[in-house]
């Protein structure tokens, strides 16, 4: 983005079911492998799920990114999961991924999560770097996690 270009006004908010189609489009534009994407019906179910937390990043009041996390009670306590995070390629570089992840982690911690996990495509250096900057550590390779030949990596952080 050049200095002459005006930085768009951005904000974060909770997702509504009316956002689902646009969020699915962001996923289609963001991920080359179908196994990484969410479709609109699944996004609507996540938005209505009481165990899910879904945030949207708007630029000039248009959704350009989103993040979803889940809370689950286990015998070891409440666990959180970063279930999805995407920023439209046209809106990258504005700090929205970092802002979405920070807001999501805060919500999962407030929900009682003592450990937060996620899965990321092996080789997605930008995402892995973002997660590491937020305290996530790689723990387990996941062969063929997204599709045959498309491997993943499980990462987690305490609280």
N, C-alpha and C positions, 0 to 999 in steps of 0.2 A: 504494500500500500504506500503510495507516494505521499510526501508531505502536503501536496496540493489537494489530495483527496481528503474529504471530511470523514472523520471516524463516525460510524453510525452510532446512534444512541442504543444502548443495549440494556436489557433487564432480565432477571430470572423470576419465574413464577411457577406455581403448581400447574400441572397439565390438566386439561379437561378432555372429555371424550371427543369434543369437536376438533381437537388437535391431531387425532390419530392418523388421518390421511396424510397430512403434511409431515408428520414424524416418520411415517413409513417411507415417504419420498426422500427424506433426509438420509435414512438408512440405505435406500437404493443408490443414492449418489455417493455415499460414504464407503460402502463395503463391496468389494469385488466378488466375494464368495457368498452365495445365498444362505449358507449355514450361519453367517454372522448377522443376518438381517432379521428385523421384525416386520411383519405385515400389519396392516391397520386393525384387523379383528383382534389379533393378539395384543396389540398396544391398548385397545379399548378395554380388554379384560384386565390388563395390568393396572390401568388407571382406576378401575373400579375395585380392585383387589385391596382389602383393608390391610394386608401385610406388605403392600408395595408403596413406595414413595417415588413419585414421578415429577421431575422438574423440566421446564422448557426454558431455553434461552431465546429471547426475542431480540432482533435488531430492527429498529424502526417499526416495532409492533408486529413483525413477521417472524414466526418460529424458524430458527436457523440451527438449533441444536437441542438435544435432550439427554436426560440421564434417568435411569430407573434402578432402584435398589429394592431388595427384599429383606424382610426380617423373619427369622424362624427360631422357634424355641426348640432347644435340644437338651439332652441330659447334661451337657457341659455349659448350659446357659444360653443366652440369646446370641444368635449369630446373624451377621449381616452379609449381604452379597451385592456387589455392584453387578447388576444383571445386564446393563447396556449403557453405552455412552457414545454419542455421535454428534459431530458438528459438520454442517454442510461444508463441502470443500470451498465454496465461495466466501465463507465466513471465518475460515481458519486464520489464525494469527491475531485474533482479537482477545485472546485469553478466556474464551468461553468454555473450552474444555476444562481448564483449571478451575474456573468459577463453578461450573456444574458439579465437578467432582467434589470440590470443597463443600458445597451446599449439601450434596448427597451424603457425604461422610458425616457431616454434622447431624443430619436427620437420623441416620442409622445409629449413631452414638446416643442421641437423645432417646431413641427407641430401645436402648439397652444393649446394643451390640457390643460384645467384648472382643470379638474377632470378626474381621470383614475380609471376605475372599472375593476373587474374580477370576475369570478366564479371559485370555487375550490370544489373538492369533500370533503364533510364533513368527518372528520377523517383522511385526508391526512396531518398529522402533520408536515412532513418535508416541504411541499409546503406552508402551512399556516404560519409556522415559517419564511420561506424565505420572504413571502409577508409582514408579520408584521415587519421584520427587514428593509424593504424598505418603511415603513410608511403606509401600508394598514391597515385598521381597518374593522373588521367584522360588517356588517350592517343588513343582512337579511338572514334567513335560506330559502332554496329553496327545498321544498319537492319534491321528485321524479324527480329531475332535470336531472339526467343522465340516469335513468331508474327506473322502479318501485322498490321502496325500496332503491334506491341509491340517497341520498340527497346531495345537494350542499350548498354552502355558498357564498353569494355575499359580496365582500369587495371593498372598494375604498379608495382613497387618493386624497387630493387636490394637483393639479399640480404635 
